[in-house]
Amino acid sequence: MAVRRFRRITILTSLLGIFLLYHFLSIRPELYTRSGLSHPRAPSSTPTAAPTEIPECPSLEGMEDVLVVMKTGVTESLSKVPVHFQTTLRCVPNYIIFSDFEEEIEGVKVHDAFLHMDSTVKDTVSDFNLYNRLREQGRAGLESADFADEANSNIGKPNNPGWKLDKWKFLPMVQRALAHKDNAKWYVFMEADTYISWSTLMQWLSHFDPKEPTYIGTETQIADVIFAHGGSGFIVSNPAMQLASNEYASRTVELNEYTDWHWAGDCVLGKVLADAGVPLHYSWPILQNSNVGELDEFARGFYRKPWCFPAVAFHHLSPREIQDLYEFEKRRRLETDSPVLLHRDVFKELIFPELSNVRDDWDNLSDQEHPTITTFHECQSLCSNSRDCAQFVMRDGICFTGETPRLGVRKPTARSGWVLSTIELMMNHAPRCSRPDFGL
């Protein structure tokens, strides 16, 4: 009897011990991890994301070999830069921001682009008046005229102090970016109102050899110089950066005089690269000097049709538009395995859903004028009855139509409409895009 009692007690004690151990470890699963065992309620590896959880950062092979160089200015940096810390720069391991004023924004250092520039130029050229005020007084030295929102002319904004100073940043930025990370394979230059799809960019860059002197951007021309448009973003390989830096170092006085005479700093950099033997690789429509509302994805008047080309960069964006594009790309990562965003996708997923028969307080940027038509109904009928008309707008009492659809912009005095059946037909007859056209 004593033996049987002892055995029952032993069994009960063992069962109690097993229960307590299981209960304890189910509350403290990290103990299994520390001991190298597998928790009975969880897999031994890190749990995968739930199907509805959107990954914050895509896989960006090669991104560690890229230095992103953002250019901004004191009059815009506080309003335009912060959104990038949670969007375009969030998943970028290496970046540097240059401005005409050194400061910290949300704990991130913004570097003075002119820190090591020839002091004679800074002290004697009138374009540096704003910069010198900032050095002496900080942001307290800013004046209301510094924030004047002057419209762009054929030669930029010649009466805007920040715009006049901006052209001087390009060549010093090349030298400073090299000094910051001299082993980067690629240097990607962008502005604070630019959005870049990094996964699309990296797929595109994989077709280029970073060991070659390469200069990629949206082709622009002033006089006899063909250069990459700065606001659209542009990419320079390490060897090309070295050549441009050496060219500037050996011709500093001459190139400073050329910059003083010129009005566009991106053109100055393009000339320096051309002089060094690095021609521009044309990138339109991959890098855009347009925001989403201005895009013409069915453009007929250019040497390329955008539809099957990657959409890497957009320009002239508000912080809200940058945030929206970032969230759009996050959602796409749940819906598609393709890392490449095409202009087709932009139209189908961002533009077309916003089109309608009538949209008040909106200008869809139609440009074919019909001065004899003065009512919205007549304008609508004209477009609907035309085989080649995709959209129309009444702007300042005059009818305008367009053969290709664009989203457009908000404008209180305009009223727009689109012929959806025509646009759907255009989409059905568009190329299938079996593979991205990288324009190589």
C-alpha positions as CSV (number, residue, x, y, z in Angstrom):
1,M,0.0,0.0,0.0
2,A,2.8,2.4,0.9
3,V,4.5,1.6,-2.4
4,R,1.3,2.2,-4.4
5,R,0.7,5.5,-2.5
6,F,4.3,6.6,-3.2
7,R,3.9,5.8,-6.9
8,R,0.6,7.8,-7.1
9,I,2.3,10.8,-5.3
10,T,5.3,10.6,-7.7
11,I,3.0,10.5,-10.8
12,L,0.9,13.4,-9.5
13,T,4.0,15.4,-8.7
14,S,5.4,14.8,-12.1
15,L,2.2,15.8,-13.8
16,L,2.0,18.9,-11.7
17,G,5.6,19.8,-12.6
18,I,5.0,19.3,-16.3
19,F,1.8,21.4,-16.1
20,L,3.6,24.2,-14.3
21,L,6.6,24.1,-16.6
22,Y,4.3,24.3,-19.7
23,H,2.2,27.1,-18.2
24,F,5.3,29.1,-17.2
25,L,6.9,28.8,-20.6
26,S,3.7,29.6,-22.5
27,I,3.8,32.9,-20.6
28,R,7.5,33.3,-21.1
29,P,8.2,32.0,-24.7
30,E,11.5,33.9,-24.8
31,L,12.9,31.2,-22.5
32,Y,12.6,28.7,-25.3
33,T,14.3,31.1,-27.7
34,R,17.2,31.6,-25.3
35,S,17.7,27.9,-24.8
36,G,17.5,27.1,-28.5
37,L,14.2,25.1,-28.2
38,S,11.1,25.7,-30.2
39,H,8.1,27.1,-28.4
40,P,5.1,24.6,-28.6
41,R,2.8,27.4,-29.8
42,A,5.1,29.2,-32.2
43,P,7.4,28.3,-35.1
44,S,11.1,28.3,-34.4
45,S,11.8,31.0,-37.0
46,T,10.6,34.6,-36.9
47,P,6.9,34.8,-37.6
48,T,6.1,36.0,-41.1
49,A,4.0,39.1,-41.6
50,A,0.2,38.6,-41.7
51,P,-1.2,38.8,-45.2
52,T,-2.8,42.2,-44.6
53,E,0.3,43.7,-43.1
54,I,2.1,46.0,-45.5
55,P,5.9,45.8,-45.4
56,E,7.4,49.1,-44.7
57,C,10.5,48.7,-46.8
58,P,10.9,46.7,-50.0
59,S,13.9,44.5,-50.7
60,L,16.4,46.8,-52.5
61,E,19.3,44.9,-53.7
62,G,22.3,47.2,-54.4
63,M,20.8,50.1,-52.4
64,E,23.7,50.0,-50.0
65,D,26.0,51.1,-52.9
66,V,23.9,54.2,-53.6
67,L,24.2,57.6,-52.0
68,V,21.1,59.7,-52.3
69,V,21.8,63.5,-52.5
70,M,18.9,65.8,-51.7
71,K,19.1,69.5,-52.6
72,T,17.0,72.0,-50.8
73,G,17.0,75.6,-49.6
74,V,16.3,77.5,-46.4
75,T,13.0,79.0,-47.6
76,E,11.5,75.6,-48.3
77,S,13.3,73.0,-46.2
78,L,11.1,73.1,-43.1
79,S,7.9,72.6,-45.1
80,K,9.2,70.1,-47.7
81,V,12.0,68.0,-46.2
82,P,10.3,66.4,-43.1
83,V,7.9,64.2,-45.1
84,H,10.9,62.5,-46.7
85,F,12.0,61.0,-43.4
86,Q,8.9,58.9,-43.3
87,T,8.7,58.3,-47.0
88,T,11.4,58.4,-49.7
89,L,14.3,58.4,-47.3
90,R,12.9,56.0,-44.8
91,C,14.3,52.9,-46.4
92,V,17.5,54.5,-47.8
93,P,20.7,53.5,-45.9
94,N,22.9,56.3,-47.2
95,Y,21.8,59.9,-47.9
96,I,22.9,63.4,-47.4
97,I,21.0,66.7,-47.6
98,F,22.5,69.9,-48.8
99,S,21.1,73.4,-48.4
100,D,22.2,77.0,-48.3
101,F,21.8,76.9,-44.5
102,E,23.2,74.4,-42.1
103,E,20.7,73.2,-39.5
104,E,19.0,70.2,-38.0
105,I,15.5,69.1,-39.1
106,E,13.9,66.5,-36.9
107,G,17.3,65.4,-35.7
108,V,18.8,65.1,-39.2
109,K,21.7,67.3,-40.2
110,V,21.2,69.5,-43.2
111,H,24.6,70.4,-44.6
112,D,25.9,73.8,-45.9
113,A,26.6,73.1,-49.6
114,F,28.9,76.1,-49.7
115,L,31.0,75.3,-46.6
116,H,34.2,74.7,-48.6
117,M,33.6,76.9,-51.5
118,D,35.9,79.8,-52.5
119,S,35.3,82.5,-49.9
120,T,36.0,85.2,-52.5
121,V,33.0,84.2,-54.5
122,K,30.8,84.0,-51.4
123,D,31.9,87.5,-50.3
124,T,31.7,89.3,-53.6
125,V,28.9,87.7,-55.7
126,S,25.5,89.3,-55.0
127,D,23.8,85.9,-55.4
128,F,25.3,85.1,-52.0
129,N,23.6,88.0,-50.1
130,L,20.9,85.6,-48.7
131,Y,23.6,83.1,-47.7
132,N,25.7,85.7,-45.9
133,R,22.7,87.0,-44.0
134,L,21.9,83.5,-42.9
135,R,25.5,83.0,-41.7
136,E,25.3,86.1,-39.6
137,Q,21.8,86.0,-38.3
138,G,20.5,82.4,-38.8
139,R,16.8,82.1,-39.8
140,A,16.2,85.4,-38.1
141,G,17.9,87.0,-41.1
142,L,15.2,85.8,-43.5
143,E,13.0,88.5,-45.0
144,S,9.5,88.3,-46.6
145,A,11.0,88.9,-50.1
146,D,13.0,85.7,-49.7
147,F,9.7,83.7,-49.7
148,A,8.3,85.4,-52.8
149,D,6.6,82.8,-54.9
150,E,7.7,84.0,-58.3
151,A,6.4,82.2,-61.3
152,N,8.9,80.4,-63.5
153,S,9.9,82.2,-66.6
154,N,12.1,81.1,-69.5
155,I,15.1,81.8,-67.3
156,G,13.7,80.5,-64.0
157,K,13.0,83.0,-61.2
158,P,15.5,85.8,-61.5
159,N,14.1,87.9,-58.8
160,N,13.9,85.2,-56.1
161,P,17.0,85.2,-53.9
162,G,16.9,81.5,-53.1
163,W,16.5,80.6,-56.7
164,K,19.5,82.7,-57.7
165,L,21.6,81.0,-55.0
166,D,20.5,77.5,-56.0
167,K,22.5,77.3,-59.2
168,W,25.7,77.5,-57.2
169,K,25.0,74.3,-55.3
170,F,25.6,71.7,-58.0
171,L,29.3,71.6,-58.4
172,P,30.1,71.9,-54.7
173,M,27.6,69.1,-54.0
174,V,29.5,66.8,-56.3
175,Q,32.7,67.3,-54.3
176,R,30.9,67.1,-51.0
177,A,29.0,63.9,-51.9
178,L,32.2,62.2,-53.0
179,A,33.9,63.2,-49.7
180,H,30.9,61.9,-47.8
181,K,30.9,58.4,-49.5
182,D,33.7,57.9,-52.0
183,N,32.9,54.3,-52.6
184,A,29.3,54.6,-53.7
185,K,28.6,53.1,-57.1
186,W,25.8,55.5,-57.9
187,Y,24.9,59.0,-56.7
188,V,21.2,59.8,-57.1
189,F,20.4,63.5,-57.0
190,M,16.9,64.7,-56.1
191,E,15.1,67.8,-54.8
192,A,12.7,68.2,-51.9
193,D,9.6,68.2,-54.1
194,T,10.7,65.0,-55.9
195,Y,9.4,61.4,-55.3
196,I,11.5,58.4,-56.4
197,S,10.3,54.8,-56.6
198,W,13.5,53.1,-55.3
199,S,12.5,49.5,-56.3
200,T,11.9,50.7,-59.8
201,L,15.1,52.7,-59.9
202,M,17.2,49.8,-58.7
203,Q,15.8,47.5,-61.4
204,W,16.6,50.2,-64.0
205,L,20.1,50.8,-62.7
206,S,20.9,47.0,-62.8
207,H,21.1,47.4,-66.6
208,F,24.0,49.9,-66.3
209,D,27.7,49.3,-65.4
210,P,28.6,51.4,-62.4
211,K,32.3,51.1,-63.4
212,E,31.6,53.2,-66.5
213,P,31.4,57.0,-66.4
214,T,27.6,57.3,-66.7
215,Y,25.3,60.3,-66.4
216,I,21.5,59.6,-66.6
217,G,18.7,62.2,-66.6
218,T,15.8,63.8,-68.4
219,E,17.2,65.5,-71.4
220,T,17.1,69.3,-71.4
221,Q,18.9,71.8,-73.6
222,I,20.1,75.4,-73.1
223,A,22.1,76.8,-76.0
224,D,24.5,74.0,-77.1
225,V,24.5,72.2,-73.7
226,I,22.4,69.1,-73.2
227,F,22.0,68.2,-69.5
228,A,19.9,66.4,-67.0
229,H,17.0,68.4,-65.6
230,G,17.7,68.7,-61.8
231,G,14.2,68.6,-60.5
232,S,13.4,65.3,-62.3
233,G,16.3,63.7,-60.5
234,F,19.5,62.4,-62.1
235,I,22.0,59.7,-61.6
236,V,25.8,59.8,-61.8
237,S,28.2,56.9,-61.5
238,N,31.3,57.0,-59.3
239,P,33.7,57.3,-62.3
240,A,31.6,60.2,-63.7
241,M,31.5,61.9,-60.3
242,Q,35.3,61.6,-60.0
243,L,35.7,63.2,-63.5
244,A,33.3,66.1,-62.7
245,S,35.0,66.7,-59.3
246,N,38.5,66.8,-60.9
247,E,37.2,69.1,-63.6
248,Y,35.8,71.5,-61.1
249,A,39.0,71.4,-58.9
250,S,41.3,72.1,-61.9
251,R,39.0,74.9,-63.4
252,T,37.5,76.4,-60.3
253,V,37.9,80.1,-61.2
254,E,36.7,79.5,-64.8
255,L,33.7,77.5,-63.7
256,N,32.7,79.9,-61.0
257,E,32.7,82.6,-63.5
258,Y,30.6,80.5,-65.9
259,T,28.1,79.7,-63.1
260,D,27.9,83.5,-62.3
261,W,27.1,84.2,-65.9
262,H,24.6,81.3,-66.2
263,W,21.2,80.9,-64.7
264,A,20.8,77.1,-64.4
265,G,23.1,75.0,-62.1
266,D,22.0,71.7,-63.6
267,C,23.1,73.0,-67.0
268,V,26.5,74.0,-65.5
269,L,27.0,70.5,-64.2
270,G,26.0,69.0,-67.5
271,K,28.6,71.1,-69.3
272,V,31.3,70.1,-66.8
273,L,30.4,66.4,-67.4
274,A,30.4,66.9,-71.2
275,D,33.8,68.6,-71.0
276,A,35.0,65.6,-69.1
277,G,33.8,63.3,-71.8
278,V,30.6,62.0,-70.2
279,P,27.5,62.5,-72.4
280,L,24.0,62.4,-71.0
281,H,22.0,59.1,-71.3
282,Y,18.4,60.3,-72.1
283,S,15.9,59.1,-69.6
284,W,12.5,60.5,-70.5
285,P,9.8,59.4,-69.6
286,I,11.4,57.4,-66.8
287,L,12.3,60.5,-64.8
288,Q,9.5,63.1,-65.0
289,N,9.5,66.8,-64.5
290,S,5.8,66.5,-63.8
291,N,3.5,65.6,-61.0
292,V,0.8,62.9,-61.4
293,G,-1.8,65.4,-62.4
294,E,0.3,66.7,-65.3
295,L,1.3,63.3,-66.7
296,D,0.2,62.4,-70.3
297,E,0.6,58.6,-70.3
298,F,-0.7,58.4,-73.9
299,A,1.6,61.2,-75.2
300,R,1.9,61.1,-79.0
301,G,4.2,64.0,-79.8
302,F,7.4,62.6,-78.3
303,Y,10.0,60.1,-79.4
304,R,8.7,57.6,-76.8
305,K,5.3,56.6,-75.6
306,P,5.3,56.4,-71.8
307,W,2.9,53.5,-71.3
308,C,5.4,50.6,-70.9
309,F,8.2,52.7,-69.5
310,P,9.1,52.6,-65.8
311,A,7.9,55.5,-63.7
312,V,10.9,56.2,-61.4
313,A,10.5,59.9,-60.4
314,F,7.9,62.6,-60.2
315,H,8.5,66.3,-59.6
316,H,6.6,69.4,-58.4
317,L,4.9,67.5,-55.6
318,S,3.4,68.7,-52.3
319,P,4.3,66.8,-49.1
320,R,0.8,65.3,-49.2
321,E,1.4,64.0,-52.7
322,I,4.7,62.5,-51.7
323,Q,3.0,60.8,-48.8
324,D,0.2,59.5,-51.1
325,L,2.7,58.0,-53.6
326,Y,4.6,56.3,-50.8
327,E,1.4,54.8,-49.4
328,F,0.4,53.7,-52.9
329,E,3.7,51.9,-53.4
330,K,3.3,50.1,-50.1
331,R,-0.2,48.9,-51.1
332,R,1.2,47.7,-54.4
333,R,3.7,45.5,-52.7
334,L,0.7,43.4,-51.3
335,E,-1.0,43.2,-54.7
336,T,1.9,42.5,-57.1
337,D,5.2,40.7,-57.2
338,S,6.6,43.2,-59.8
339,P,9.2,45.6,-58.3
340,V,8.8,47.9,-61.3
341,L,6.2,50.6,-61.4
342,L,5.2,51.4,-65.0
343,H,3.4,54.4,-66.4
344,R,0.6,52.0,-67.3
345,D,0.2,51.3,-63.6
346,V,0.2,54.9,-62.7
347,F,-2.6,55.6,-65.1
348,K,-4.7,52.6,-64.3
349,E,-4.4,52.8,-60.5
350,L,-3.9,56.5,-59.8
351,I,-5.3,58.5,-62.7
352,F,-8.2,56.7,-64.3
353,P,-10.2,56.1,-61.0
354,E,-10.3,59.9,-60.6
355,L,-11.8,60.6,-64.0
356,S,-15.5,61.3,-64.4
357,N,-18.0,62.8,-66.8
358,V,-18.0,66.1,-64.9
359,R,-15.7,67.5,-62.3
360,D,-16.3,71.0,-60.9
361,D,-13.5,73.3,-59.8
362,W,-11.0,71.3,-61.8
363,D,-8.8,71.9,-64.9
364,N,-7.7,68.8,-66.7
365,L,-5.2,70.8,-68.8
366,S,-6.9,70.3,-72.2
367,D,-5.1,72.6,-74.6
368,Q,-7.0,72.7,-77.9
369,E,-9.0,75.9,-77.9
370,H,-12.5,76.3,-79.3
371,P,-13.2,80.0,-78.9
372,T,-16.7,79.9,-80.4
373,I,-18.0,77.4,-77.9
374,T,-18.9,79.1,-74.6
375,T,-21.0,76.7,-72.6
376,F,-20.1,73.5,-70.8
377,H,-22.9,71.5,-72.5
378,E,-21.7,72.5,-76.0
379,C,-18.1,71.7,-75.0
380,Q,-19.1,68.3,-73.7
381,S,-21.1,67.5,-76.8
382,L,-18.2,68.6,-79.1
383,C,-15.9,66.2,-77.3
384,S,-18.3,63.3,-77.0
385,N,-19.1,63.4,-80.7
386,S,-15.4,63.4,-81.7
387,R,-13.6,60.2,-82.2
388,D,-10.3,61.8,-81.2
389,C,-11.4,63.6,-78.1
390,A,-10.7,62.2,-74.6
391,Q,-11.4,65.2,-72.4
392,F,-12.6,68.8,-72.2
393,V,-12.7,71.7,-69.9
394,M,-14.4,75.1,-69.7
395,R,-11.7,77.5,-68.6
396,D,-12.5,81.2,-68.2
397,G,-15.6,80.8,-70.4
398,I,-13.8,79.1,-73.3
399,C,-13.9,75.5,-74.3
400,F,-10.7,73.4,-74.6
401,T,-10.4,69.8,-75.6
402,G,-7.6,67.2,-75.5
403,E,-6.9,64.0,-77.4
404,T,-5.2,62.3,-74.5
405,P,-6.4,62.1,-70.9
406,R,-4.7,63.9,-68.0
407,L,-5.9,64.2,-64.5
408,G,-5.1,67.9,-64.1
409,V,-5.2,70.2,-61.1
410,R,-7.7,71.9,-58.9
411,K,-8.9,75.3,-60.2
412,P,-12.0,77.0,-58.8
413,T,-12.9,78.8,-62.1
414,A,-12.8,75.6,-64.3
415,R,-15.1,72.7,-65.0
416,S,-13.8,69.5,-66.6
417,G,-15.0,66.2,-68.0
418,W,-13.7,63.1,-69.6
419,V,-15.2,60.7,-72.2
420,L,-14.7,57.5,-70.3
421,S,-15.7,55.2,-73.1
422,T,-13.0,56.7,-75.4
423,I,-10.4,56.4,-72.6
424,E,-11.4,52.8,-71.9
425,L,-11.0,52.0,-75.6
426,M,-7.5,53.7,-75.5
427,M,-6.6,51.5,-72.5
428,N,-7.8,48.3,-74.3
429,H,-5.7,49.1,-77.3
430,A,-2.6,50.1,-75.4
431,P,0.4,47.7,-75.4
432,R,0.4,44.8,-73.0
433,C,3.8,45.6,-71.6
434,S,5.1,42.0,-71.3
435,R,8.3,43.5,-69.9
436,P,9.3,47.0,-68.9
437,D,10.9,49.2,-71.6
438,F,14.0,50.6,-70.0
439,G,14.9,52.6,-73.1
440,L,18.4,50.9,-73.4
